[in-house]
Amino acid sequence: MRSPINRLPLLLLVALLFAGTAQAELTIEITKGAAGAQPIAIVPFGSAGEVPREDLAAIISADLQRSGRFNPMPSTDMLEKPVDAAQINFQNWRVLGMDNLVIGKLRGNSSTGFDVDFQLFDVFQGKGLMGYTIHASAAEMRRVAHHIADLIYEKLTGEKGAFNTRIAYITATRGKVPSYALMIADSDGYNPQTILRSKQPIMSPSWSSDGRRLAYVSFEKRRSEVYVQDVLTGARQAVASFPGINGAPAWSPDGRYLALTLSHGGNPDVYVMSLSTKLLTRLTDNPAIDTEPTWTPDGDTIYFTSDRGGKPQIYRVSASGGASSRVTFDGDYNARAEISPDGKKLAMVHRTGNGFNIAVLDLQTHLLKVLSTGRNDESPSFAPNGSMILFASSSGNRGVLKAVSVDGSVQQSLVATEGDVREPAWSPLLQ
C-alpha cells in the first residue's frame, strides 16, 4: 500500500470510494477496558407524570463506561432503587462494593418539559457530593443525560467530560452513481444527521471552536473547493475555489481564520485565510508538499505535514509566518498531526512494521507512543477533554471508526450497521 502523503495529490483531487450508509447509527463496542475502573451505581431515575422515552440512567452508565474510568453496576444487581436521598441505605451499597451512587427523578409534563433532578453520593462517607436540577424538553433528554455524565465525570476525576459532544464523519455508497454524505452524530453514535449529500466526494470535515460550523472539502463541481457550513441552519459558503488544490481546512481557535492547503501558487503549500476579508497569508513556500495544517490551542503555531526532507514528517511554523522547523524524528513516516486541547501532545499517523498506526508524541519529553494496532489507521481527532483519540480504521473489508485513550488502556470500535465510515472529527464541548 502506498503511504497517505505519497498519494496526497490524488486524495485531494479524487477521493476513494468506500461503501456506507448515511442513516445508520454507529454502534460502540468496548474492545479493551482499563483495569481498576471505579465502581459506580446509576440507579434508574424515578418519574412523576409523563415519562420520556429515553432511559437517562442507562445513557449515563454507558457514557461513564465508555470512558474506561468507571465500571457501572447493572441495574439488575441493585438491592434497592432509591429516587430520594432519604431512601438510601448506604450499607447496602458498601456491601456491593460501590464507591459512588447516583440517583435521580423526573418531574413535569408535555407542555412545559421536564425538571430532571439528580444527586451524586460518596458511598463510604455516606454524603452527597453534587446535586442539580436541569429543565429540558422531552427531545433534549439524551443531551441532558450526556450533560449529567459530564458533570459526574468532572466531579470524580477532576477533568472535564466529553460526552455532550458530537462527531462528524464521511460516508459513501458504492454503485453506478456513488453517493457521499457528511454526517454528524452524538458522541455515542446516536442521532445521526445528514449535513450534506453529494454525488461527488466530500472530505476533511473540521469543527469551528463554537461547534456551530463545519469546514470541509467538496468536489460537487468536479474540482476541490472548501466550504463553511452552519450545522444548525444549513447555510453554507464556498470560501476557497482557487485553481488547483483546495484542501485540508483547519479552524483557528478564535474561529476567525482557516488554515488551508492551496496549490494555486505552484506546489501545495499552507495558507491562512481571514474569513471576514478572504485575504490569504502564505505560510510555507517550498518545492515539497506542505499540507494537513492544525492550530495550537493558543493560535500562535501551526503544525503541518511535509515531505521536504524526503519522507513525510511533521513541521511547525508561526501562524504569522516565518521559518519552519521539524518536529518528528522517530521513524520515516509521520503525518496528519492533531494537537491535544492542552497543547502538550501531538497525535499523528505513524508508520510501523504493522502498517500505519495512530501514535502520540509528548511535546515536552519528545517520547512517542504507538496507540493503535490496525494496518491502515488514519485521521486522528482528539476528544475536547484530551482523554481519547478518535480515528479511522478498518475491520475486515469495512471502514470503521475507532477510539483509544491517550494512554492506550481503553479501546473502542464505532461501526455503522451498514457500510463504511471515514474521516472523523470530534466537536468541541457543547454549551
N, C-alpha and C positions, 0 to 999 in steps of 0.2 A: 504493500500500500504506500502511496506517495504521501509525504507529510503535508499537513494543512497549509503551511505557508508556501510550500513549493507549488501548490495548486491554487494559491490565493487569487491570482487574476481570474482564473476560471470561476472560482467561488463567488467572486464579486460580480461576475458578468452572467453566469448561468448557474442557478442553484441546482443541487442534486435533487432528484425525485425520490420521495420517500412516502410510503403509504401511511394513511392516518384517517382520523375522523374528527370533525370539528365539534361534535356534540357530546362525545363520550367523556365521562368524568374520569379523573385519574385516581386509581386505587393505590393506596400506600401500603407497602409491605415492609415491616421492620426486619431486615435480614441479619442485623447484628446489634445487640443492645449493650449498654455499658454495665460492667459488673458493679455491684453495690448501689444500684439505683435506690432512691429514697422511697420507702413505703408510704403511701398516702391513700386515704379513702375519700371518694367523692360520692356522697350519698345522693340518690335520686331526689330531685327537687320536688317539694310538695306544691300544690296549687289550690287556689280558691277561685271558682268560676271557670271561665273558658280556659282550655288547655291548648297551648301551641303544639304544633306537630313535631317540633324539634325537641329532642331529649338533651337538655343542656348539660346534665351531669355526664352523659356519655361522650358528648363532644369535648368537654373539659378534660375528661380522663384520657381520651385519645390524643389530645394535644400534648398533655404532660408526658404521656408515654412516648410519643414520637421524639420528644426532646432527648430521650435517653437518660435524663436525670432523675426520673420518677418511675415508680412501679405501682400504678393504681390497683386497688383491690377490686376484684369482680363484685358486683352488687349482690350476686347470689351467695357470696361468702359472708355477708354482713350479718351480725347478730341483731342489730337494730337499725332503723332508718329514721332518725330524728330529723325534724324540719325546724325546730326551735332549740335554742341553747339549753333551756330548762329540761329538755327531753334527753340530753346526752348523759350516758353513763361512761365516763372516761375509762373506768377499769375494764369494761368490755373491749374497748379499742386498744388498751395496753396489752391485754391478753392476746389480741390478734396481731400484735407487733407493729401497729401503725405509729408513725411519727407525727402525722398531721391528719386533720379531719376537715372536710368542707361540707357544710350543709346549706340549703337554700330553699326558697319558695317563691312562687309567682302569685301576684295579685293583679286583677284588672279585668277588662272586658274588651270586646272588639272595637268599641267606639273610641276609647282613649288609649289603647295599648296596654302594656303590662309594666308593673313595677317588679323588678327582679331583685330580691334580697338574697345576699349570700354572706357567709361568715367562714373564716379560716381559723382553726384552733391548733394549738400545740397540745398534743395528747398527753405527753408525760408531765407537763406542768399544769395541765387542765385549765388553760386560759386562752382567751381569744387573742389572735394576732392581727386581725383585719376584718372589717365588715363594710359593705357598701350596698346602696340601693341604686339600681340603674333602670331608667324608664326607656322603653323602646316598643316599637310595633311588633306584631307577630312576624312580619317579614324580616325583621332585624335580629331574630333570636340567635341565629348561628353566629353573627358578628358579636353579639353580646357574650355568647359562650367563649369565643376566642379572646375577647377582651378580659373576661374573668380569668381565663387561663394565663393571660399575660400578667395580670396583677398578682396571681398566686406565684407564678414563676419568679417574678422580680422580688417578691417579699421573701421567698425562701432561698433564693440563690444570690441575691444582690445584683443580678443582671437583668436588663430588660428582656421581656419575652418577645417573640416574633410570630405569634400565632395569628394575630389580627392583621394579616398582610395578604398580598396577592402574588401570584406568579404569572408571568407572560411566557408564552411558548408558541412554536410554529407547528402546524400540522399540514399534511397534504394527502390527497388521494391520487393514486395512480390509475391511469386509464387512457382512453383515446384522447380525452380532454382533461388533463390534470387540474386539480383544484387545490388551492393553497388557502390557509386561514391563519390569521393572527388571533390567538386566544388569550384570555385571562381567566384565572380561576382563583378561588381562595387557596390559602397556603396548604390546606389539607386535600386539595384536588376537587372540592365541591364547587357548585355554581359556575360551571364553565360558560363563558360568554364569547361570542364571536365579535371581534373588533373590526376585522376587515377580511373579506373573502375575495380571491382573485384567481384568474386562470393562469397568471404568471407568478413566479416565485416571490416570496416575501422573506426577508432576512433581518437578523441583527436587532431585535427589539431592545430598547433601553428606556428605563423609567426616569422621569424627572423626580427631583427631590421631594416634591409635594405629592407624588403619587397620582397626579391627575392626568399626566400626559405621557405618551409613548412616542419615542422617535424610532424609526425603522427604515429599512431599505425595501423598496417595491420595484418590480420590473413590469408593472402593468402597462407601461408604454413601450415595452420591449427594450428598455435600457434602464440602467440603475438610476434611481432617484431616492433622495432622503426626504421622508415626510415626518411631520409632527402632528399627532392626533390627540384630541381631548377624549379620554376614555368615557366620560360621562355624557357629553353632548354628541360625540362622533365628528365634530368639526375638525377638519384637517387641512394642512397646507404643505405643499412641496417647498422645501427650503434649500435643496441642493439638486440642481438639474444641469450640471455642467457637462461639457463633452468628456467622454471617458468614464472613469470610475467615480462613483459617488457612494461611499460606503462607510461602515463601522461607526455609526454615530454614538457619542457618549456625552451625557449631560454634565455641565459644571454643577458643583454643589448648590449654587445660588439660582440655578435654572435660567440664567441669562445667556448662556453660551452653549454651543455644541462643538466638541472636537470631532473631526471627520477625517476620513481618508479620501483624498481627491487626486486625480491624475491629470487635470486639465493643464497643469503647468509642466507636464513631462512625465516623470516617473510618479508612482503613487507616493504621496507624502502626507504628513499630518498637518492639518489646518485647524484653526479655531474660528468659528463663526459667531458673531453677535446676532442673536435672534431678533433684536429690535431694529438693527440697521442693515443686516445681512452682509456687513463688511467682514472680510476674511483676513486672518493673520496666519502667515505660513510659518510653521514651527520647525519643520525639517526640510532640507534641500540636499538630497543625496541620491546617487545613481541606483541605490538599492531600493527594495520595497520597504517602506515605512507604513505601518498600519496598526489597527486594533488599539487605539488610544483609550486610556482610562484615567480619570482625575483622582488626585488625593483628596481626602475629606476637607482639607483647608483650602483647596482650589489653587494652590500655588504651583503644583507639579503635575505633569502628565507622563505616565508610563506608556510605552508603546513597543510593538514588535518590529524588529528589523533584521534583515539578513546581510547587513553591510559588512559583517565580519566573516561572511561565507556561509554561516549557518544561522538559523533563526534564534535570536536571543532577545531579551527584554532590556530596553534602554529607558532613560528618563530625560526630560527636558523641562525647563521652566515654562509655565503656562504663558509667560510673556515673551518667550523666545530665548535664544542663546544656544550655547554648545550642549550637545547631548552626551551622556555618559552611560556606559554599560553597567547593568545591574546583576545579571545572571552569568555564572561561570561554571556551574555544576552541570555537566552533560553537554551534548552537542545540539540539543533542541529544547528551547523554552519559548512559549508563545502564549498569546491570549491572556495577558495579565488582568487581574482583578484585585483591587486593593481592598483590604478589610475596613470596616467602618471606623475603627480606631487608628487606621493608618500604619499599623505595626506589622501587618502580614501581607504577603502577595501570593494569591492563588494563580496557578498557571497550568498550561498543558505541557507536560514534561515527558520526553521520550525515555522509556526504559527498555530492557530486554523483552518485556512483555508487550510492548506497543506504545501507545500514547495514554498517559495517565494524568490524573489531577494531583498536583503537588502544591505545597505551601512553603514559601520562603519567609523565615523570620528576618525582618529587615534590620534588627538590632544585633542578633547573633550570627546572621548570614547562614544559618543552618537550614537545609532544605529537607522536607519530609514528604514522601510519596504517600498519598491517602487512598487512592482507588486502585482497582485490580483488573479493570477491563482491558481490552486491546485497542479500543478507539474511543477513549473518553475525551470530552472537549467541552467548551463553553462554560467555564466555572462562573458561579454567581453567588456572592456571599449573602446570607441572611442579614437583615439590617441590624441584628444584635451581634453579628460576627461569630455565632456559635456553630453554624452549619454552612456547608457549601453545596449548592445545587448544580448539577452538571448533566450533560447529555451523554448517553452511553448506548449500548446495545445488549439485547438479550435474545439469543438465537438469531433469527433474521429480522428482528423488530428493533426499532429505535425506542428507547425508554429514557426517562429521566431518573436520576439517582441523586441521593443526598448523603453526605458524610460529615460527621462532626470534625472540627478543626484538629482534634487530637486523634482522629481515626477510630474512636471507640464505638461510634454509633453509625450504622449504615442502613439506608432505606432505598427501596425502589418505588418509583411512581410510574405505573403502567396504565395506559389507556385501554379500555375494554376492547377496542379495535384499533389496528394500525399503529403508526409510529408517531412520536413527538420529538422535537428537536429545539435547540437554541433557547434554553430557559433564561429568564431574567427575574430575579426576586425584587419585589417592590420595597420601598422604604416603609417604615412604620406608618400605619394609617391613623388619622386623627379621629 
